[in-house]
Amino acid sequence: MDDRTFAARVAEQAGLAKEEALDLTRATLEQLGGQLSGGESRELALDLPIELAEHVAQHDGQAHPEPLRNFTRHLRERTGLNQDEVTRGLRVILATLSELPDSARVQHALSQLPAEYRELART
């Protein structure tokens, strides 16, 4: 699944325009990579299609998870979407990441985030 196919799924399920969904997907992956430890951000990128993996922020540091409300605020600022649009899109992005082949590493990486992220993906 390339980035456009991923974004098309997000757009359809979250009720966003395709370009909005693509921008939100890229911003989400960049922000997620910055919150995970360096090793986990690399693991996450390994399990993503190349077009998506290149957006995962890479670093050598420790995990710095932030509350979901801060994360969505950053996404709103970055994309210009409102809270409802970001929340709907993020829900689909996290759920879709969890459904990728070999998602065990994705799940492990996302386990470094507060539980509210996983809860959002399940709603």
ABEGO torsion letter per residue (X at the ends): XBAAAAAAAAAAAAGBBAAAAAAAAAAAAAAAAAABBAAAAAAAAAABBAAAAAABBBBABBBBBBBAAAAAAAAAAAAGBBAAAAAAAAAAAAAAAAABBGAAAAAAAAAABBAAAAAAAAX
